[in-house]
Amino acid sequence: MLKNFVGSSWEKLLEGNKRFVSGDLVKKDFSLEKRKELLKGQKPYAVVIGCSDSRVPPEIIFDQGLGDIFVIRVAGNVLDPVSLGSIEYAVDYLKTPLIVILGHTHCGAVEATIHFHDKLGGNLKVIAEKIMPAVAEAKKIAMSDEDLLNKAIEENVKLQKEFILGNSRVIQEYVEANKVQIIMAIYDMETGEVKILSSSPP
């Protein structure tokens, strides 16, 4: 039953992304009536963890409206206890069955980590330190500088999934009970397409 529900949620996101790619977006309801209806509560069908990059807003690239998806955004789509608590809220209290970790091509946070890790200061260094293990892993398999960036972006998405399951007993229990599924995906900034990582469940 959950598999069908999760599949339906993922299909909704993919259908919205196809509309975004084609430019055939559905008309959104931002009316006062709709906003009043949402005051009664929210039931988002997916959590989307994305990057703060201004070019990759999940609501737009998935063509979603008010109340449809629960979005957490931070540079490099990296997670910490605060953002993890936000995901737990969606899973445990809103009963959202799908978590999507969405990386994107040309990610500035990952690129900065590759080239300027030792030079970054302040809180930017904190972000880079969270991404560095993904860069280290990517260096083992990358064939070129461009490939290194792409592989590091993918490895970073995988790293965030590991962080979720390794640091949230709440989410881990939901996943083990088959009540929540985590999907890893990459948004291609050139084509506008969102594609699932091969190591992610279908």
N, C-alpha and C positions, 0 to 999 in steps of 0.2 A: 504493500500500500504506500509506504513512504517512498519507495523507489519511483513509483508513478508520480507522486506529488513532487519529488525533487526533479524528476525528468521534466515534468510540466513547467516547473519554475525556471529551469535552465533553458527550456525551449522558448519560454516567454522572452527571456533576455536575448537569446539568439535571434528571434523574430524581430525584436526591437532593433537589434544591431543591423540586421539586413535592411530594415527601413531607413536607418541612419545612413548606411552606405549608399543606398539608392536615392536618398533625398526625399523619399516619400513618407514623411513623418505624419503620425496621427495627430489630430487636433487634441490638445490638452484642456482639461477642465480646471481652470483656476478661479472659478466663480465663488462668490460669497457663500452660496449654498454648499458647494463642495468643501470649502474650508470649514464651514460649520459642522458638516457631517464628520469631518476628520477630528473635530474636537472631542468626539465620543471615544476616540481611541485609534490606534494604528495597528495594521496587520500586514507589515511588509512581507513579501514572499521570498526575499533574498537579502542577505547581507553582502555588500560589495566593499572590499578593502582595496582602495586605489591610491594613486599618487596625487600629491597636491598640484602637480603640473596643470596650469590653466587650460591646456589643450586637451585634457582627457577627463572631463566631467562625466562620471558614470550615468547620471540621469539623462544626459544628452546622447551619449554614444549607444546607450541601450534604449533610447526613446521611451522613457518612463515618465509617469506623472507624479503628482503629490501622493505620498503615502505608499508608493509601490515598492521602493527599495530602501534599505537601511544602510547608509553610506558612511564609511570611515575613511578619511583621507589624510595622508601625511607624506612628506617628501620621501621618495624611494619606497613607498608603501611598506615601510618598516613598522613593526609593532612594539609596544611597550605595555606595562601593566595597566595603564589608563585606557589605552585603545582596546586592550584585551577585555577589560571590564565592560566596555561598550558592546563588544561582540557577545559576551556572556549575557548581557541584558536582553539583546535581541533573541538569542537562542532560548534562554531560560524563562523569560517573562513574556516575550511576544510570540514565542514558539515558531520562530522562523527556521525552516528546514534546510536552507541552503546557504553556504558561505562560499563566496567567490573571491579568491585572491587574484587581483588583476594588475599585472605588471604591464609595461608598455615599452615599445621600441624608442630609441633615442632618449632614454631616461637620463636626465641631467645629474641626478643624485648618484646613480651608479657610475656614470662617466667621471664625475668629480672624484669619486672614491678610487677609481682606477688610476687617474692621473695626478691627483693632488692630495691624496690621503694624508701624507706627512705634513702638508702645508696648511691644512684646514684647522681653524681654531674655534674656540667657543663651542656652542651647541651643534654646529655643523659637523664637528669632529665626532660627536656622539652618534649622529646619523651614519657617518662613514664607517665607524667602528662596527655598527650593526650589519653593514653591507659587506665589510671586508671578508668574512668567511665565504661568502658567495663568490667574490672575486678570486679568492685563493683556489676555490674548487674549479672555477671556469678556466683558470690558467693551466690546469692540468690537461684540458681537452681542446682549448682554442687553437685554431689554425692561423689566425691573423688578428690584427688589432680590431677590425670590425667584428670578427667572430667572437673575440674576447668580450666585447661589450654585450653582444646578443646573448652569449652563453651566461655571462654574469647576471643579466637581467632575469633569465630563466632560473638560474640557481638561487637568486634572491627570492623569487616567488616560492620556490621549494623550501627555502630557509624559513620563510614566514609561516608556512604550514607546520614545519617542525616546531617552531616557537609556540604556536597555538596549542598543539597537542602536548608539548612538553611542559607548558606553564599554566594550562587551564584544565583542572580536573573536571570542571563542569562540562566544558565542551567535549573533552575526551569521553566522558560517560555518555553523552548524547550520541557521539559518533559510534562508540562501541555498541550502543543499543539500537543502532540503525535508525536513529531519529533525526540525525543531521548528517549532511554530506558536505565535504569540502572539495571544491573544484578549483584548479589552478589554470589561469588563462593569461594570454598576452594580447594587448591591443596594438595593432599595427597602425602607427600614425599616418603612414602614407596611403594605405588602402582604406582605412577606417574599420577594418574587420577585427573582430575578436575571435581568437582561436584557442582552443583548449590545449594545454600541454600534453604531450603524449603519455606522460607518467600520471596524469590525472584520470579519475574515473570517467567513463562515458556519460 
